Amino acid sequence: MVTRTRAVAGSPPAKEPTRIWVFTALAALAPMAWGTTYVVTTEFLPPDRPLLSGVLRALPAGLAVLALTRTLPRGVWWWRAAVLGTLNIGAFFALLFAAAYRLPGSVAATLNAAQPLLVVCLAFALLGERPTRWRLGWGVAGVVGVALMVLRGELSFDALGILAGLGGAAVMACGVVLTKRWGRPEGVGVLAFTGWQLTAGGLLLAPLALVIEGAPPALDAPALAGYAWLAVVGTLLAYVLWFQGLGRLPVTAVSFLGLLSPAMATTLGWLLLGESLTLAQMLGFGLALLSIAAAQLTPETVRNLLHKTPDTQPERTT
């Protein structure tokens, strides 16, 4: 007998939009947690150890989850978990750090902001979700908003860094869409599903870190605290909420939430590091937030809201 957790027939339809917004808010916490990576890395972690940072973010958390849940992949999910772990964790972390070390952080963040546009295209190719002008337009607006937030001063452009930045956005977009396409195996919770991917991604990065960066250095208390934050909050909890959102919400709408990461990084730089904010940056911040909010809606929903017409149907189109 299969037990389903769907809402029973006859339940008030108004509850469904509320549940969607709750899951959207929870999923939004993931990129906000990712946005703390910059300040934690610069203030607490040892320099020039990007791959080690990726390993310590992913592998201990993944192994701890496997020990806790005692759930391993079965059948096709061995290779699917490896593919998703490579895309969402291993390859993404490696390319993200490569771009960060070869480019100004502002340029790397702007390249990564192209991810929602890539997700829209991939969702059409792999999921059959037709792109709308509404979301394409807000995707472009989101990139412009992030660029206004983070691009400043004289910039240097490195060809390999540009390729790494675009590659990072591309592999993450592929991981997001494939996660939505494959879903989760029946009976496997989101925590175990996250543990599979963290372990796979960490195992991919571990030998690379050892070969390229050498043996890990001695870690002081601030470094241990920083790695603990990134592993528990910035990776494990963040990805659990992210994968939960991907399972319950339109994939293109969720992808726009990633714009919160550079927004959070900019905010923390202003609050904690004394970085100044110009008028253009504040305008970009507002435009990025507007793009995120608008991507969760459709033009019809916006018209209903403006005319104060109740809209009890959840938004499911892309």
C-alpha positions as CSV (number, residue, x, y, z in Angstrom):
1,M,0.0,0.0,0.0
2,V,1.4,3.4,-1.0
3,T,0.8,6.3,1.4
4,R,0.5,9.7,-0.2
5,T,1.0,13.0,1.5
6,R,-1.0,15.1,-1.0
7,A,-3.8,17.3,0.3
8,V,-7.1,15.4,0.5
9,A,-9.9,16.2,-1.9
10,G,-12.2,18.9,-0.7
11,S,-9.6,20.8,1.2
12,P,-9.8,24.6,0.9
13,P,-8.1,25.6,-2.4
14,A,-6.7,28.8,-0.8
15,K,-4.3,26.7,1.2
16,E,-2.3,25.6,-1.8
17,P,-1.0,29.1,-2.8
18,T,0.0,29.6,0.9
19,R,2.0,26.4,0.8
20,I,3.7,27.4,-2.4
21,W,4.8,30.7,-0.8
22,V,6.0,28.9,2.3
23,F,8.2,26.6,0.3
24,T,9.4,29.5,-1.8
25,A,10.4,31.4,1.4
26,L,12.2,28.3,2.7
27,A,14.0,27.7,-0.6
28,A,15.1,31.4,-0.6
29,L,17.1,30.7,2.6
30,A,19.5,28.5,0.6
31,P,21.0,31.2,-1.7
32,M,21.0,33.6,1.2
33,A,23.1,31.2,3.1
34,W,25.4,30.7,0.1
35,G,25.8,34.5,0.0
36,T,27.7,34.3,3.4
37,T,30.5,32.4,1.7
38,Y,32.4,35.4,0.6
39,V,32.7,37.1,4.0
40,V,33.4,33.8,5.8
41,T,36.1,32.9,3.3
42,T,37.9,36.2,3.4
43,E,37.7,36.7,7.1
44,F,38.1,33.2,8.6
45,L,39.5,30.7,6.1
46,P,43.1,30.0,5.1
47,P,44.0,31.7,1.7
48,D,44.5,29.9,-1.6
49,R,42.6,26.8,-0.6
50,P,39.4,26.8,-2.8
51,L,39.3,23.1,-3.4
52,L,40.0,22.2,0.2
53,S,37.1,24.5,1.1
54,G,34.8,22.7,-1.3
55,V,35.8,19.3,0.2
56,L,35.2,20.4,3.8
57,R,31.9,22.0,2.8
58,A,30.5,18.9,1.2
59,L,32.2,15.6,2.2
60,P,31.9,15.7,6.1
61,A,28.2,16.8,5.9
62,G,27.5,14.2,3.2
63,L,29.1,11.3,5.2
64,A,27.3,12.4,8.4
65,V,23.9,12.3,6.6
66,L,24.7,8.9,5.2
67,A,25.5,7.6,8.7
68,L,22.4,9.2,10.1
69,T,19.9,8.1,7.4
70,R,21.5,4.8,6.6
71,T,20.0,5.1,3.1
72,L,22.1,4.3,0.0
73,P,21.1,4.7,-3.6
74,R,19.7,1.7,-5.4
75,G,19.7,0.7,-9.1
76,V,19.9,3.6,-11.5
77,W,20.1,6.0,-8.6
78,W,23.8,5.2,-8.1
79,W,24.7,6.9,-11.3
80,R,22.0,9.5,-11.1
81,A,23.2,10.5,-7.6
82,A,26.8,10.7,-9.0
83,V,25.7,12.9,-11.9
84,L,23.7,15.2,-9.7
85,G,26.4,15.4,-7.1
86,T,28.9,16.3,-9.8
87,L,26.8,19.0,-11.3
88,N,25.2,20.5,-8.1
89,I,28.3,20.2,-5.8
90,G,31.6,19.0,-7.2
91,A,31.9,20.6,-10.6
92,F,30.0,23.7,-9.5
93,F,32.3,24.3,-6.5
94,A,35.4,23.7,-8.6
95,L,34.4,26.1,-11.4
96,L,33.0,28.6,-9.0
97,F,36.3,28.8,-7.1
98,A,38.3,28.9,-10.3
99,A,36.3,31.9,-11.5
100,A,36.7,33.6,-8.1
101,Y,40.4,33.3,-8.2
102,R,40.9,34.4,-11.8
103,L,38.3,37.1,-11.9
104,P,37.1,40.0,-9.7
105,G,34.4,38.7,-7.4
106,S,32.0,41.2,-9.1
107,V,32.5,39.7,-12.5
108,A,32.2,36.1,-11.2
109,A,28.9,37.0,-9.5
110,T,27.5,38.6,-12.7
111,L,28.3,35.6,-14.8
112,N,26.6,33.3,-12.2
113,A,23.5,35.5,-12.4
114,A,22.9,34.2,-15.9
115,Q,21.8,30.9,-14.4
116,P,18.0,31.6,-14.4
117,L,18.2,32.3,-18.2
118,L,20.0,29.0,-18.7
119,V,17.5,27.2,-16.6
120,V,14.6,28.6,-18.7
121,C,16.3,27.2,-21.8
122,L,17.1,23.8,-20.3
123,A,13.7,23.4,-18.8
124,F,12.2,23.8,-22.3
125,A,14.6,21.2,-23.7
126,L,14.4,18.6,-21.0
127,L,11.1,19.2,-19.2
128,G,9.0,20.7,-22.0
129,E,8.3,23.8,-20.0
130,R,7.9,26.6,-22.6
131,P,9.7,29.8,-21.7
132,T,7.6,32.9,-21.4
133,R,8.6,36.4,-22.3
134,W,7.7,37.4,-18.8
135,R,10.4,35.2,-17.2
136,L,12.9,35.8,-20.0
137,G,12.5,39.5,-19.5
138,W,12.9,39.3,-15.7
139,G,15.9,37.1,-16.2
140,V,17.7,39.8,-18.2
141,A,16.6,42.3,-15.6
142,G,18.0,40.2,-12.8
143,V,21.4,40.0,-14.6
144,V,21.4,43.8,-15.0
145,G,20.5,44.2,-11.3
146,V,23.3,42.0,-10.1
147,A,25.7,43.8,-12.4
148,L,24.7,47.1,-11.0
149,M,25.2,45.8,-7.5
150,V,28.7,44.3,-7.9
151,L,30.4,45.8,-10.9
152,R,32.5,48.8,-9.9
153,G,35.9,50.3,-10.5
154,E,38.4,49.0,-13.1
155,L,37.9,45.4,-14.0
156,S,40.3,42.8,-15.4
157,F,39.0,40.0,-17.6
158,D,40.7,36.6,-17.9
159,A,39.5,34.2,-20.6
160,L,39.8,31.1,-18.5
161,G,38.1,32.8,-15.7
162,I,35.2,33.8,-17.9
163,L,34.9,30.2,-19.2
164,A,34.9,28.9,-15.6
165,G,32.3,31.4,-14.5
166,L,30.0,30.6,-17.4
167,G,30.7,26.9,-16.9
168,G,29.8,27.1,-13.2
169,A,26.4,28.7,-14.1
170,A,25.8,26.1,-16.8
171,V,26.6,23.0,-14.6
172,M,24.4,24.3,-11.8
173,A,21.6,25.0,-14.2
174,C,21.9,21.5,-15.6
175,G,21.9,20.1,-12.0
176,V,18.8,22.1,-11.2
177,V,16.8,20.9,-14.2
178,L,17.9,17.3,-13.9
179,T,17.0,17.3,-10.2
180,K,13.5,18.4,-11.2
181,R,13.3,15.9,-14.1
182,W,14.4,12.9,-12.1
183,G,12.8,13.8,-8.8
184,R,13.6,11.6,-5.8
185,P,13.1,7.8,-5.6
186,E,10.0,6.7,-3.7
187,G,10.5,6.4,0.0
188,V,13.7,8.5,0.1
189,G,13.6,11.7,2.0
190,V,15.2,15.0,1.0
191,L,17.9,14.7,3.7
192,A,19.2,11.3,2.4
193,F,18.9,12.6,-1.2
194,T,21.0,15.6,-0.2
195,G,23.5,13.4,1.5
196,W,24.1,11.3,-1.7
197,Q,24.9,14.4,-3.7
198,L,27.2,16.0,-1.0
199,T,29.1,12.8,-0.7
200,A,29.5,12.3,-4.5
201,G,30.6,16.0,-5.0
202,G,33.0,15.8,-2.1
203,L,34.6,12.6,-3.3
204,L,35.1,14.2,-6.7
205,L,36.9,17.2,-5.2
206,A,39.0,15.4,-2.6
207,P,41.7,13.9,-4.9
208,L,41.8,17.2,-6.9
209,A,42.4,19.2,-3.7
210,L,45.2,16.8,-2.6
211,V,46.9,16.8,-6.0
212,I,46.6,20.5,-6.8
213,E,46.8,22.1,-3.4
214,G,48.7,19.6,-1.4
215,A,48.2,18.5,2.2
216,P,45.8,20.6,4.3
217,P,47.3,23.3,6.5
218,A,46.9,23.4,10.3
219,L,43.5,25.1,11.0
220,D,43.0,27.6,13.8
221,A,39.8,28.1,15.7
222,P,38.4,30.8,13.4
223,A,39.0,28.6,10.4
224,L,37.3,25.6,12.0
225,A,34.3,27.8,12.9
226,G,34.2,29.1,9.4
227,Y,34.3,25.6,7.8
228,A,31.6,24.4,10.3
229,W,29.3,27.3,9.3
230,L,29.8,26.6,5.6
231,A,29.4,22.8,6.0
232,V,26.3,22.9,8.3
233,V,24.4,26.0,7.3
234,G,25.9,27.1,4.0
235,T,25.8,23.6,2.5
236,L,23.8,20.9,4.3
237,L,20.8,22.9,5.5
238,A,20.9,25.2,2.4
239,Y,20.9,22.3,0.0
240,V,18.1,20.4,1.9
241,L,15.9,23.5,1.6
242,W,17.0,24.0,-2.1
243,F,16.2,20.4,-3.1
244,Q,12.9,20.5,-1.2
245,G,11.9,23.7,-3.1
246,L,12.9,22.1,-6.5
247,G,10.6,19.2,-5.7
248,R,7.6,21.3,-5.0
249,L,7.9,24.5,-7.1
250,P,8.3,25.4,-10.8
251,V,12.0,25.0,-11.6
252,T,12.4,28.3,-13.5
253,A,10.8,30.2,-10.6
254,V,13.2,28.6,-8.1
255,S,16.2,29.3,-10.2
256,F,15.6,33.1,-9.8
257,L,16.1,32.8,-6.1
258,G,19.8,32.3,-6.8
259,L,20.0,36.0,-7.3
260,L,19.7,36.4,-3.6
261,S,23.2,35.1,-3.2
262,P,25.1,38.1,-4.6
263,A,22.5,40.4,-2.9
264,M,23.3,38.8,0.5
265,A,27.0,39.1,-0.2
266,T,26.7,42.8,-1.0
267,T,24.6,43.4,2.1
268,L,27.1,41.6,4.4
269,G,30.0,43.5,2.8
270,W,28.2,46.7,3.7
271,L,27.2,45.7,7.2
272,L,30.3,43.8,8.3
273,L,33.2,44.9,6.2
274,G,32.4,48.6,5.9
275,E,32.0,48.5,2.1
276,S,30.1,51.5,0.7
277,L,27.0,51.3,-1.4
278,T,26.5,53.7,-4.2
279,L,23.1,54.8,-5.6
280,A,23.6,52.5,-8.6
281,Q,24.3,49.6,-6.3
282,M,21.1,50.3,-4.3
283,L,19.1,50.5,-7.6
284,G,20.6,47.2,-8.7
285,F,19.7,45.6,-5.4
286,G,16.1,46.7,-5.8
287,L,16.0,45.5,-9.4
288,A,17.4,42.1,-8.4
289,L,14.8,41.7,-5.7
290,L,12.0,42.8,-8.0
291,S,13.1,40.2,-10.6
292,I,13.0,37.4,-8.0
293,A,9.5,38.4,-6.8
294,A,8.2,38.9,-10.4
295,A,9.5,35.5,-11.5
296,Q,7.3,33.8,-8.9
297,L,4.2,35.2,-10.6
298,T,2.6,35.4,-14.0
299,P,1.2,38.5,-15.7
300,E,-2.3,37.2,-15.0
301,T,-1.6,36.9,-11.3
302,V,-0.1,40.4,-11.2
303,R,-3.2,41.8,-12.9
304,N,-5.4,40.0,-10.4
305,L,-3.4,41.4,-7.5
306,L,-3.6,44.9,-8.9
307,H,-7.4,44.6,-9.3
308,K,-7.7,43.0,-5.9
309,T,-9.2,39.9,-7.5
310,P,-8.7,36.7,-5.4
311,D,-6.5,34.2,-7.2
312,T,-6.8,30.9,-5.5
313,Q,-5.0,28.9,-8.1
314,P,-1.2,28.2,-7.6
315,E,1.1,29.4,-10.3
316,R,2.5,26.5,-12.2
317,T,3.4,27.8,-15.7
318,T,6.8,28.8,-16.8
